[in-house]
Amino acid sequence: MAAWTGEELLAALRERFRAQTGAAYGMGTVLRELARPQRYRDELGYRSLEEMLEARGLPTRMTAYKLMSVASIFELEEVLGLGGTEKTYFLVRAAKIEDPNGDPRALLEEGARVLGKDVRSVSSRELREAREYYQYKRRCL
């Protein structure tokens, strides 16, 4: 890679990001199907999705729910446009904090904001910090 140009490195990084996001999204869609009681209980014989995940050495319950949440709301291209699986998950969580009955798909609108932050430019870290501050303020009121 030392011989690659900066543009070639950036192209390789974009390609890997797309592949990683696609793989995470694909896992979310498969996990959604496995989360059906007919699958984990009736077909595979587990009492719960969590039991199946642990017994089969699959992602943790939290990771599974994160991936399923994103895949249940958005299409892959939308997740890529929002900045990847991790960021999209934090955007959904932040939107639900603001309005538990709101539609997270509103995050796709031009100029969308969540917890006072621009959806397109905010980082996952900034979202976590804004969410913590927002929750702190709510507890103090």
Secondary structure, 3 states (H helix, E strand, C coil): CCCCCHHHHHHHHHHHHHHHHHHHHHHHHHHHHHCCHHHHHHHCCCCCHHHHHHHCCCCCHHHHHHHHHHHHHCCHHHHHHHCCHHHHHHHHHHHHHHCCCCCHHHHHCCCCEECCEECCCCCHHHHHHHHHHHHHHHHHC
